[in-house]
Amino acid sequence: MALIVICGQPSSGKSLAATCLAEALKESEAKETVRIIDEASFHLDRNQSYASMPAEKNLRGVLRSEVDRSVSKDNIIIVDSLNSIKGYRYELWCLARAAGIRYCVLYCDLEEDHCRKWNKERHEKGEAAYDDKIFEDLVRRFEKPDRRNRWDSPLFELCPYKDAIENSSAAILDAVAYLTKKVDSKSRDVKILQPTIATQNTRFSEANSLYELDRATQEVINAVVEAQSKALGGPMNGISLGQGLPNISISRSVGLPELRRLRRTFIKLTGQTSLSGPPPPSDADSAKRMFVDYLNRELETTV
């Protein structure tokens, strides 16, 4: 039904704003399920998640993947994170467009000095806070939303230092009104994003890739089990999967439970890589080559 991106400097009151928005939506006429997706949902430490660029990239990938799985026309998703990079906000906007739902950005507009003060107070109280070095780096790299950009519009600006962050805050009430307003042919101020052929094809391609990966790895496992059964525990010179594919070389008997464990790990690793890189292989032969290479490495053999 809708995707709301919470945006702001570190320690600017984003999580409180997300909670107030969720409560205000639940108190409204909205019948859809409201859910907040944030770092805490995955037990991720904020300092560790922003300690390096690879860690930060992984965090964004995890959140983006969860948003992609969760957005639909039957729920309201609130993304509570820094969302400080405009390119990342564009990616989230694309997910909303692909799902054909409403989208908006709630920006916690707080000056750096106030953020710094709030972060220090949280440290003193023993609450979750950013280390000074990480805080300054995040402040320096923050890219302020601009309502002229598609992915930053509509933009609702909340000023935490001037106005208390409450369910009744003006920006939150405006966001709720926008998200819950009924749309008809005369509506002009509410925009429901429409999926394009490109976004629909991308989703189909990713789903097809996962199907091929699952099917191809199972065929490799079946080939290993069948070959070992025929060998009756004797030595094997290599298991062939067909022309153009590498052989599976194992020097010992490998049980089905171990093969299944290796398969699950391979699929998990491939899926994690695709969060920030290319999608899984879209054809069976490519998937088999990757899985055979993985098996040969894990079983400490050579092709």
N, C-alpha and C positions, 0 to 999 in steps of 0.2 A: 504494500500500500504506500509505504514511504521510507526514505532513507534520510536521516538527519546527521550531518557531520558537525561535531563540536570542534571548534578551532580556537587556539589561543596560545599565549606564551606559557612556559612552565609556571606552575603555581599561580594561575590566574583565576582559579575557581571553576574550572571546566567540569570536574566530576560532580560538584554540587549542582551546577547548572544542568547537567545531564539528568541527575536524580530528580530535580524539581520539574524539568520538562516531562520526564516519564510519569511523574505523579499527576501533573496537570493534564496530560493526555488521558490517563486512566480516569480522571475525574470528569472528563469531557464526555461528549456523546460518541466518541470513537469506540467501536466494538472490536477493533483489531487488537491482537496481542502486542504489547510494547516490550521491547528487550534492549538492554544496553550491552554493547560489546566493547570491552576495554582490556587493558593489560592484566588486570586482576582476574579476569575470567580464565586466564591461562596460567595464573600464578607466576607471572613474570615480574621480576624486580625492575623498577624504573631505572635505577642507576646501571645495572648490568645491561639492560636493553639498549641504553644509549651510550655505553662505554666506548664503542667503536662503530665504524661505518658498517661492517658486516653484521654486527649484532643488531643495529638499528634497521638495516635492510631486512633482516630475518623477521624482526618484530612487525614491520609493515606488511611483509608477506603473509605472516600468520593471521593478522587482523583482516587483511584484504580477502584472504581465502575464506575466513569465517563469514565475512559479510556476503561474499559471493554465494555461499551455501545457504545463507539465511534470508536474503531479501526475497520477497514475494508480494503478491497483491493481497495477502491475508494478514500481514503483520507490519509493525512499525519498528524499524531498526535505528538505534542511536549509536553512533560510533564515538566513544569517549576516549580521545587520545590527543596528542599534540596536533596531528594533522597539519603540520606547519609547512609542508612542501607543496607548492601549488601543483606540481606534476602528480603527486599522490592524490590530491583532492580531485584532480581530473580523472584518475583511474577509478575512484569511488563513484564519481558522476557517471562514468561509462557503465558501471555495474547497475546503477539505477536506471539508466536508459535501456540497457539490455533487458531489464526486468519489466519495463513499462510502468514505472511507479513515479510518485512525487519525490522531489528532492529539495533540500534547502541546507543552508549553513547557519549555525548559531555561533557567533564570534564573541568570545569573552575579551573585550577591549580594556585591557588594564596596562598602565604604564610600567616600564621595566623596574623602576625603583620600588613600586608597590609589590610587584611580583617577588622581587628580591627580599623585601621585608617579610612577606608572607612565608616564603620558603625558609627564612631564618627562624621564624617563630615556630614553624613545624619541626625543625631540627631540635629546638630547645624543648619542645613538648614531647619529643620522642616519636613523633608521627612520621609517616612516609614523606620523605623530602629528597630533593636532588642534591648531590654533592656540588660544591661551589664550582669546580672546574666544568662539570657537565652542564650545570645551569647556565653558566656564561656562554658556553659553546652553543647551546640550544637557542638562547636569546639572540645571539649574533646571526644565526642561520634562519631565523623565523621569517617566513614570507607572508606578509599580511594579505588577507583576502580582499579581492576587489570585485564589487558587484557587477562590473562591466564584463567579467569573465563568466561564461556559461556555467562553469563548475563552482563558482562562488555565488550563484544567484538562484533563488532569492536569498539575500543576506540579512539576518536579524542580528543586530548589535546590542550586546548586553554590557553595561558598564558596572562591573562589580564594586568598584570603590565609591562611585557616586550613589548607586542604587543597590540595595540589599538583594542578594540572589534568593528569590522566593518563587513559589508557584505562581504568584500574582505579579511578578515582574513584567513590565510592559513588553519586553522583547520575547519573553516566553509565551505570554498570552497571544501576541501577534503570530508566533510560530504555530501555536496550537490552532488558532483560527484558520491559518493557511492550510494546515495539514488535514483538518477535519471538515473543511467547507465542501459542500456537495457541488459536484460539477455537472453542468448541463450545457446545451448548445450555446447558451448566452454567456457563459463564464469566460472572462478575459484575464482575470488576475490570478488564476490558478493554472499551473502548467503541469500536465502529466507527460513525462518523457516518453517518447515513442521509440521502440527498438528499430534499428536499421538492419538491412540484410547482412551487413558486415558483422554486427554484434551477434546476430542469430547464428551465422555460419561459424563464428569463433566458438560459441558454446557447443554447437554440434560437434565441431572438430575435437574439442577437449574431451567430450564424453566418448567419442569414437576412439580416441587415443587410449583412454583408460580401459575401454572394452578390449581393444587389441592387446594391450599389455597384459591384462588378466588372462586372456585366452592363450596367448603365446607362451607365457611362463608356465601355465598348466601343461601345455603340450610338451615342453622340455622336461618337466618333472615326470610325466608319463613315460617319456622315452628312456629316461634314466632307470626308472623302476622296471620297465620291460626288459631292458638290456641286462640288468643285474639278475633278473629272474632267469633269463636264458643262460647266463654264464654260470649259474648254480654256485656262486661264491668264488669262482675261479678268476684269474687275471683277465683284464680287458684292455685292449690296445687303444680304445677310443670309441666313443659313442657318436655315430653319425646322425645328423639331423636332416641331411639332404644336401643337394648341390648348392654351393655358394655360401654355406653356413659353416662356422668353425666346429670342430669336434669337441665333445665334452670328454676331458681326460681325468679320470679319477683312479687313484692307486689303492683305494680301500673301499670296502662296502659302506655305502651311505644309506642309512635308514630313512624311511618315509617321514618320520617326525622331524628329522634334521633338514630334509629337503623342503618340507613345508615351512619351517622356520626361516630358512634362507630365502625362500620365495616371498614370504611376508615382509622381511626386512628390505629386500630389493625393491618391492613395490612401494614401500613407505619412503625409502630414500629417493626413488625416482619422483614420487609425488612432491616431496619437499623441495627438490631441485627445481621443479617446474613452477614453484611459487614465484621465484624471482628470475627465472630463465625461460628457456624454450619448453613447450609442452611435452608430455611423454611421446615416444615414437608412435606414429599413426599407422604403421604397417607391421604385420606380424614378423616378417624377416628381421627388421631392424630391432624389434623388441627381443627376438630370440638371440641375436648376436650380443646385445647388451647383457642379457641374463646369463648366457654361456660364459662371457668374459668375467662376469661377477662370480659365477660358480667356480671357475677355474682359479681365480685369485683366492677366494675364500677357502677352497679345499687344498690350497698350496700345491697346485700342479701347473704344468705348462701345456699349452695347446699343441 
